Amino acid sequence: MAKNKPAKDMMNDVENKTNLVGYVRKSNAGGAVKVSINTDAFTECETYVTSDGQEYVPLIISVNALNKVLDGERVVTTISQMVD
């Protein structure tokens, strides 16, 4: 029998907070994806450093939303950063 997930854990899954960083859209010709990043939002993003000393900004784009943009069902979708 499957264990029920505690209500608090379920709420945490639903309440993941994100900061809007930019947008993704399909190019007018349709052969590329255009990415627009807000420079103020980007400078406020949290970063991480890899073992070789490179610094990265972890961002997320919903695969489902991106597919809708690529299929023409949506014009734009967001690029965000997860916030703890």
C-alpha positions in Angstrom: 0.0 0.0 0.0 1.4 3.4 -1.0 2.2 5.9 1.8 0.4 9.2 1.7 2.6 12.2 1.4 2.2 14.6 4.4 0.2 17.7 3.6 3.1 20.0 4.4 5.3 18.3 1.8 2.6 18.6 -0.8 2.3 22.3 -0.1 6.0 22.7 -0.6 5.8 21.1 -4.0 3.0 23.5 -5.0 4.6 26.6 -3.4 8.0 26.5 -5.2 8.9 30.1 -5.6 10.6 31.5 -8.6 12.1 34.8 -9.8 11.3 35.9 -13.3 14.5 36.4 -15.2 13.4 36.6 -18.9 11.4 35.2 -21.7 11.7 32.7 -24.5 9.9 32.9 -27.9 10.2 31.4 -31.3 11.9 33.6 -34.0 9.8 35.1 -36.7 11.4 32.7 -39.3 10.6 29.8 -36.9 14.1 28.3 -37.1 15.4 29.5 -33.7 14.5 30.2 -30.2 14.9 33.8 -29.0 16.0 34.3 -25.4 15.6 37.6 -23.7 17.1 38.1 -20.2 16.5 41.1 -18.0 19.9 42.3 -17.0 18.8 43.6 -13.6 17.1 40.3 -12.7 20.1 38.3 -14.0 22.6 40.2 -11.8 20.4 39.4 -8.7 20.3 35.6 -9.5 22.0 33.1 -7.2 25.0 31.3 -8.7 27.0 28.1 -8.1 30.6 27.3 -8.7 31.8 24.0 -10.2 34.9 22.1 -9.1 36.9 23.6 -11.9 36.1 27.2 -10.7 33.5 28.1 -13.3 30.5 30.1 -12.1 27.0 29.4 -13.4 23.5 30.8 -13.0 20.9 28.0 -12.7 17.7 28.9 -14.6 14.6 26.9 -15.5 12.2 26.8 -18.5 9.1 24.6 -18.4 9.5 21.9 -21.0 5.7 21.8 -21.5 5.5 25.6 -21.9 8.5 25.6 -24.3 6.9 22.9 -26.4 3.7 25.0 -26.6 5.8 27.9 -27.9 7.5 25.8 -30.5 4.2 24.3 -31.6 2.7 27.8 -31.9 0.1 27.3 -29.1 1.8 30.1 -27.1 3.7 33.1 -28.1 6.1 33.3 -25.2 7.1 31.5 -21.9 9.2 32.5 -19.0 12.8 31.8 -17.8 13.0 31.8 -14.0 15.3 30.9 -11.1 14.0 28.7 -8.3 14.2 30.4 -4.9 14.7 28.5 -1.6 
